[in-house]
Amino acid sequence: MITTDQVQGIIGGTVVGSDNDKIGKVGQVYLDDETGQPDWVTVNTGLFGTSETFIPLSDATISGDT
C-alpha cells in the first residue's frame, strides 16, 4: 500500500502493470475522504499521454522509480 509519505515521490512516476508492461505516468493522487490515505491515482495513457485513467492503489507497490 502506498502511504501519504510516499505521495510526492510517485507523482510523475512510471506505472507498470502486473505483467511489467508500462501503462503510463502518474498524474494526480486522490486521498480517501475518511482516512486521508492515498486511494486512487490518475495515469496519463495513450498516445502522447492525452488520456487519463483512474487506477486504484489498493494493491499498488513502489519499486525503484515504478
C-alpha distances in whole Angstrom, upper triangle without the diagonal:
4,6,10,11,10,11,15,14,12,15,18,16,16,14,15,15,15,18,18,20,19,19,19,18,16,18,17,13,14,13,13,17,17,14,13,10,9,9,11,13,16,17,21,22,26,29,28,25,27,25,22,19,16,13,10,7,6,6,6,6,9,12,15,16,14
4,7,8,6,7,11,10,9,12,15,13,14,13,15,16,16,19,18,20,19,18,18,16,13,15,14,11,12,11,12,16,16,13,12,8,7,8,10,11,14,15,19,21,24,27,26,23,25,23,20,18,15,13,11,7,8,9,7,6,7,11,13,13,12
4,5,5,7,10,10,10,13,16,15,17,16,18,19,20,23,22,24,22,21,20,18,15,17,15,11,12,10,12,15,15,11,10,6,6,9,12,13,16,18,21,24,27,30,29,25,27,26,22,21,18,16,13,10,11,12,10,10,10,14,15,15,15
4,5,5,8,10,10,12,16,15,18,18,20,22,23,26,24,26,24,22,21,18,15,16,13,10,11,9,11,13,14,11,8,6,6,10,12,13,16,18,21,24,28,30,29,25,27,25,22,21,18,17,15,12,13,15,13,13,13,16,17,17,17
4,6,7,8,10,12,16,15,18,18,21,22,23,26,24,26,24,23,22,19,16,17,15,12,14,12,15,17,17,14,12,10,10,13,15,15,18,19,22,25,29,31,29,26,28,27,24,23,21,19,17,14,16,17,15,13,12,15,15,15,16
4,6,5,7,9,12,11,14,14,17,19,20,23,21,22,20,20,18,16,13,14,13,11,13,12,15,18,19,16,13,11,9,12,13,13,16,16,19,22,26,28,26,23,25,24,21,20,18,16,15,12,14,15,12,10,9,12,12,12,12
4,5,5,7,10,10,13,14,17,19,20,23,21,22,20,18,17,14,10,11,9,7,10,10,13,16,17,15,12,10,7,11,11,10,13,14,16,20,23,25,24,20,22,21,18,18,16,14,14,11,14,15,12,12,11,14,14,13,13
4,6,6,9,10,13,15,18,20,22,25,22,23,20,19,17,13,11,11,10,9,12,13,16,18,20,18,15,13,11,14,14,12,14,15,17,20,23,25,23,20,22,22,19,19,18,17,17,15,18,18,15,14,12,15,14,12,13
4,6,8,7,11,12,16,18,20,22,20,20,18,18,15,12,10,12,12,11,14,15,18,21,23,20,17,15,12,15,15,13,15,15,16,19,23,24,22,19,22,22,19,19,18,17,17,14,17,17,14,12,10,11,10,9,10
4,6,5,8,9,12,15,17,19,17,17,15,14,12,9,7,9,9,9,12,14,17,20,22,19,16,14,11,13,12,9,11,11,13,16,19,21,19,17,19,18,16,16,15,13,14,11,15,15,11,10,8,10,10,8,8
4,5,9,10,14,17,19,21,19,19,15,14,11,8,5,6,7,7,11,13,17,19,22,20,17,15,12,14,12,9,10,10,11,14,18,19,17,14,17,16,14,14,14,13,14,13,17,17,14,14,12,14,13,10,11
4,7,9,13,16,19,20,17,17,13,12,9,5,5,6,8,10,14,17,20,23,25,24,21,19,15,17,14,11,10,9,9,12,15,16,14,12,14,15,13,14,14,14,16,15,19,19,15,15,13,14,13,10,10
4,6,10,13,16,17,14,14,11,11,8,5,5,8,11,12,15,17,21,24,26,24,21,18,15,16,14,11,11,9,10,13,16,17,15,13,16,16,14,15,15,14,15,14,17,17,13,12,10,11,10,6,6
4,7,10,13,14,11,10,7,8,6,5,6,10,13,14,17,19,22,25,27,26,23,20,17,17,15,12,12,9,10,11,14,15,14,12,15,15,14,14,14,13,15,14,17,16,12,12,10,10,10,7,5
4,7,10,11,9,9,6,5,5,6,7,10,12,13,16,18,20,24,26,24,22,19,15,15,13,10,10,7,9,10,13,15,15,12,15,14,13,11,12,10,12,11,14,13,10,10,9,10,11,9,6
4,7,8,5,5,4,5,7,9,10,14,16,16,19,21,23,26,28,26,25,21,18,17,15,13,13,10,12,11,14,16,17,14,17,16,15,13,14,11,13,12,15,13,10,10,10,10,12,10,7
4,5,5,6,7,6,10,12,13,16,18,17,19,21,23,26,28,26,25,22,18,17,15,14,14,12,14,13,15,18,19,16,19,17,16,13,13,11,12,12,14,11,10,11,12,12,14,14,10
4,5,8,10,10,13,15,16,19,21,20,21,23,24,27,28,26,26,22,20,18,17,16,17,15,18,16,18,21,22,20,23,21,19,17,16,13,13,13,13,10,10,11,12,12,15,15,12
4,6,9,10,14,16,18,21,23,23,24,26,27,31,32,30,30,26,23,22,20,19,19,17,18,17,18,20,22,20,23,21,20,18,18,16,17,17,17,14,13,14,15,14,16,16,13
4,6,9,12,14,16,19,21,21,24,25,27,31,32,30,29,25,22,21,19,18,18,15,17,15,17,19,20,18,21,20,19,18,18,15,17,16,18,15,13,12,13,11,13,13,10
4,6,9,12,15,18,20,21,23,26,27,31,33,31,30,26,23,22,20,18,17,14,14,12,14,15,17,16,18,17,17,16,17,15,17,17,19,16,15,15,15,14,15,14,11
4,6,9,11,15,17,18,21,24,26,29,31,30,28,25,21,20,18,15,14,11,11,10,11,13,13,12,15,15,14,14,15,14,16,16,19,17,14,15,14,13,14,12,9
4,7,10,12,15,16,18,21,23,26,29,27,26,23,19,18,15,12,11,8,8,6,9,11,12,10,13,11,11,10,12,10,13,14,17,16,13,15,14,15,16,14,10
4,7,9,12,14,17,20,23,26,28,27,25,22,18,18,15,11,9,6,5,5,8,10,10,7,10,10,9,9,11,11,14,15,18,17,14,15,15,15,16,13,10
4,6,10,12,15,18,21,24,26,25,22,20,16,16,13,10,8,5,5,7,10,12,11,8,11,11,9,10,12,11,14,14,18,17,14,15,13,14,14,11,9
4,6,8,11,14,17,20,23,21,19,16,13,13,10,7,6,5,6,9,13,15,14,10,13,12,9,10,10,9,12,11,15,16,12,13,12,14,14,11,10
4,7,10,14,17,19,22,21,18,17,13,14,11,7,5,5,6,10,13,15,13,10,11,11,8,9,10,11,13,13,17,18,15,17,16,18,18,15,13
4,7,10,13,15,19,18,15,14,10,11,8,5,5,8,9,13,16,19,17,13,14,13,10,10,9,10,12,12,16,17,15,16,16,19,19,16,15
4,7,10,13,15,14,11,10,7,8,6,4,7,9,12,15,19,21,20,17,17,16,12,12,10,10,10,9,13,15,13,14,14,18,18,16,15
4,7,9,12,12,9,8,6,6,5,6,8,12,15,17,21,24,23,19,19,17,14,13,10,10,10,10,12,15,14,16,17,20,21,20,18
4,6,9,8,5,5,4,5,7,9,12,15,18,21,25,27,26,23,23,21,17,16,13,12,11,10,12,15,14,16,17,21,22,21,20
4,6,6,5,5,6,6,8,11,14,18,21,23,27,30,29,25,26,23,19,18,14,14,11,11,11,15,15,17,19,23,25,24,22
4,6,6,8,10,9,12,14,17,20,23,26,29,32,32,28,28,25,21,20,17,17,15,15,15,19,19,21,23,26,28,27,26
4,6,8,11,11,14,17,20,23,26,29,32,35,35,31,31,28,25,23,19,19,16,16,15,19,20,22,23,27,29,28,27
4,5,9,9,13,16,19,22,26,28,32,35,34,30,31,28,25,23,19,18,15,14,13,17,17,19,21,24,26,26,25
4,7,9,12,14,17,20,23,26,30,33,31,28,28,26,23,21,18,17,15,13,14,17,17,18,19,23,24,24,23
4,6,9,12,15,18,21,24,28,31,30,26,27,25,21,19,16,15,12,10,10,13,13,14,16,19,21,20,19
4,6,8,12,14,18,20,24,27,26,22,23,21,18,16,13,11,9,7,9,12,11,12,13,17,19,18,16
4,7,11,13,17,19,23,26,25,22,23,20,16,14,10,9,6,5,7,10,10,12,14,18,20,19,17
4,7,10,13,15,19,22,22,18,19,16,12,10,7,6,4,5,8,11,10,13,14,18,20,18,16
4,6,10,12,16,19,18,15,16,13,10,8,6,5,7,7,11,12,10,13,13,16,18,16,13
4,7,9,13,16,15,11,12,10,6,5,4,6,9,10,14,15,13,15,16,18,19,17,14
4,6,10,13,12,9,10,8,5,5,6,7,10,12,15,15,13,15,15,17,18,15,12
4,7,9,9,5,7,6,5,7,9,10,14,15,19,19,17,18,18,19,19,16,14
4,7,8,5,6,5,6,7,10,11,15,17,20,20,18,19,19,20,20,17,15
4,6,5,6,6,8,10,13,15,18,20,23,23,21,23,22,23,23,20,18
4,5,6,8,11,13,17,18,22,23,27,26,24,25,24,25,25,21,20
4,6,8,11,14,17,19,22,24,27,27,24,25,24,24,23,20,19
4,6,7,10,13,15,19,20,23,23,21,22,21,22,22,18,17
4,7,10,14,16,20,21,25,25,23,25,24,25,25,22,20
4,7,10,13,17,19,22,23,21,23,23,24,25,21,19
4,7,10,13,15,19,20,18,20,20,22,23,20,18
4,6,10,13,16,17,15,18,19,21,22,20,17
4,7,10,12,14,13,16,17,20,22,19,17
4,7,9,10,9,13,14,17,19,17,14
4,6,8,8,11,14,17,19,18,15
4,6,5,8,11,14,17,16,13
4,6,9,12,15,19,18,16
4,7,10,13,16,17,14
4,7,10,13,13,10
4,7,10,11,9
4,6,7,6
4,6,5
4,6
4
